[in-house]
């Protein structure tokens, strides 16, 4: 059974949003006297969007690359470029890219071309189910500049436009086919990792343990009982531990210190509740 994650808003995320809001207010006050160029026609918008890949060379994004080692391995396997790109777009990379695009937008003059491009790019990343990554020219730019680095010939911004054009031309048919058959982009590495997990039997409590647990819950307040049910559901169904006879302190530590933090974005209250549940 593959592990799933439930996303929650954490206190850390709330503080980040508050900080971002304060920065935006301060920036607007400092730059209120500046009047950025306005986009007033479809032609201007089209012209602006053509410069979107250039963001990959913005000072705040210039040192961001896809995984170079993994790219070399995938190139050696002889995969098509769109396949390589798809497999390099890890959650970690996309999350870091999203954070940096926020910083680009925050640092730019409100409604300036750079701010609009950063905002449009974040929107496309956040709605990848509706707007596939393989239609995002900014991601093409990161692929191409990473490949150039792997090949020992770092790319310059002046070379990007022609490189993007060549990439789209040589992969147009393949990308069109992949849009009709997403299986072409399937990550075989992930499939190999997940397949054994699906064969594992999830943890199942004996009837005796379940009866004792229900009795314990009856002695708790309704609020605490509900929280414990939620905690156990997250642990048993989403984390999907091995059978009970295979449990160990290291497995519990892995769940509480690593998986729970990464997948549930817990607040201090969530951590306390889960700790009490695990010690119950």
N, C-alpha and C positions, 0 to 999 in steps of 0.2 A: 504494500500500500504506500503510495507516494505521499510525502508530507505536504500539507497545505498550510497556508498562513492566513490569519485573520488580521486585517489592518485596522489599527486604532489610532486615533489622534492622541499623541503623547503631549506631556507638558513641555518637552523640549521643542516639539514642532510648534506649539502655541507661542513659545518665547521667540522662536525664529521668525514667525509671522509678525509678531509685534515689533521686533527689531527692524524688520524689512519695512513695515509701515512707517516707523519713525524716520528711517533713512529717506523714504520717498517724500515725506512732508518737508524734511530739512532741505532736500535737493530742490524741491519745487520753489521753496522760498528763495534759495540762493540763485536759481536760474529763471525766476519769473520774468526778468527783464529781457530774456532771450526769446526770440520767436523762431522756432524751427520751421523748416520748409513744410508746407502742407501738401498732402496728396489729394489732388482735386479731380483726377481723371483716371479712367481705366488704364490709359497708356502709361501714366506715371506709376501706377501701382504695379503694372507688369514689369516696367523697367526696374523698380525697386526690388521686386521679388527675384529678379535675375541675379542680384548681388547677394542673395541670402547665403550661398556657400562661403562667401568671403568671411563670414563670422568665425569660421574655423581658424582664421589667422588673426582674430582680434587678440589684443594683448592678454585678455583674461582667459582665452581659450587656446592660445598658441602652443602651450606646452602639454595640451591634452591629446593623447593618442589612444587608439585601440591597442589591444594586447599584441605587441610586436612578436613575441615568441609564438603565441598561438597562431598568429597570421602566417608565419613562416611554415609551421607544421601543416596548416590547411592548404597552403600553396603547394607544398611538397606532395600532398595527396591528390593534386590535380583537379580540385573542385572548381566549379564555375565561380566567377567573381561574386555574383549575387548570393550564392550559397555561403561563401566565405564571409561576406559582410553580415549576413543574417546571423551567423554563429558567433561573430565577434561582438554583436550588440547585446552584451550581457546586462543584467539588471544593474550591476555595479557601475558600468560605464554610463548607461542611460541616466541613472540617478545623479552621478557626478556632473554629467552634461547639463541636466536640468538645473542643478544648483548654480552652476557657473552662468547659465543663461539668465537666471534671476539676477545675479550680480551685474551682468552686462546691462540688463534693463534698468536696474537701480542706479547705475552710475551714469547712464545716458540722460540727455535732456529729454523731458517728457514729450512724447509724440514725435520725437526725432526719428529719422530713418533707422538708426541703430536700435532704438528702443522698440520700434514697431517690428523690426525683423526678429529681435530676441523674443518678443512676446509671441509672434507668429510661430516661431520654432518651438517654444515651450508648449503652445497649444497643440501643435502637430504631434509632439512626443506624448503628451497626455491623452491624446485621442487616437492612438495607433491602431485601434480596432477599426475605426472609421477611415483613418488616413494611414495606410500601410507605410512602414519604414522604408520600403523599397521605392517610394515615390518622394522621399525626402532628400533633396539635393545637398542639404547640410551634412547628412550622414555619408553621402557619396564623397564629400570633401574630406571628411575624417578618414574614410577608407583609403582614398588616394594619397593623402599626405602620410598616412601610416605605411602604406605599401612602398612609397618612395623612400621612407626612412629605412625600412627593412632591406631595400635593395641598395642602400648606401648612397642614395642620391636625393638628399632632402629637397622637398618641393618648396618653391617660392610662390607667393601670392600671384605674381604675374603669370605663372604657368597654370593656374587653377582652372580658368575658364575653358581653355582648350582641352585640358585633361578631363573635365566634367563632360564636355561635349563628346569626346571620344568614348568615354565610359558608357554614356547613355546609348550611343549609336551601336556599339558592339554588343551590348547586353539587352537591347530593346526587345528582341523576340523572346529571349529567355525570361525576362521580367514579366512580359505579357503572359507567357505560359504559366509562370509561377503564380500569377494572380488568379488563374483559373484552377490551378492545382497546387495548393499550399504544401502538399506533401513533399514537393521538390526541395523545400527549404528545411525539411525536418532535420533536427540536430541528432545525428546518429550517436554522438557521444552521450547526450542526455538520455537517449533511449536505452543505451547500454547500462547506464547507471541506474535508471528507474526500474528496469525490468526485474532485477532480483528483488527489489523492494516490494513489487506487486505480489511476489510469491510468498512473502513473509506473512504469517498470520498475525493480525493485530492482537494486542493484549486483551484477554478475556478474563474477567473476574469470576470466581466460583460463586455458586448460589449463596454459600455461607458468607462469603465476604460481602456480597451485595446486600444481604439481609442485615449484616452488622452495620454497613454503611448507611442504609436507610434508617436504622434505629438512631444512629448518631445524628443524622440530619434532622430527625424529629425533635431532638433536644435543642436545636439551634433556632435563632430568630429566623423569620421568613426571608429577610434580606440576606443574612449570612448563608442560609441554605441555598438560595438562588445563586449567590456568587460562587459557592462551592460547586454547584452543578455546572456552571459556566466554565470554571477552572478545569474540572474533570473532563468536560467535553473537549476543551482545547487540547488537553494532554493526551486523551485517549484517541480522539478522532483525527485531530489535525497533526499532532506530533507523531501519532501512531507508534508507540513504543513496542518493543518485541514482547513475546509472551512473558507472563509474570515471573516464571522460573528463571528467566534470563536477565532480570533487572539487577542493577548494581548501582553503587553510589556514583560511579563515574557517568552512568547513563542519566541519572537524575541531575547531576551537575551540568551535563551537556544540555539537557532540556532547560533548566532554570537559568543558567548563566549565559548560554549561547542562543539556542533556538528561540526561547521565549522573548529574549531581548530583541533579536533580529526580526522576528515575524509578527510580534504582537505590539511592538512600540509601547511597552507598558509604562504607565505613570507610577509614582511611588505607591499609590493606593493599590494598583494592580499587582505590583511586586509583593506587597505585604499580604494581600489576599491569597496569591498563589503560594507564597511561602507557608502560610498557615494551612492551606489545603494539602500541600505536599507533606507537611509534618503531622497531619491529622491521623 
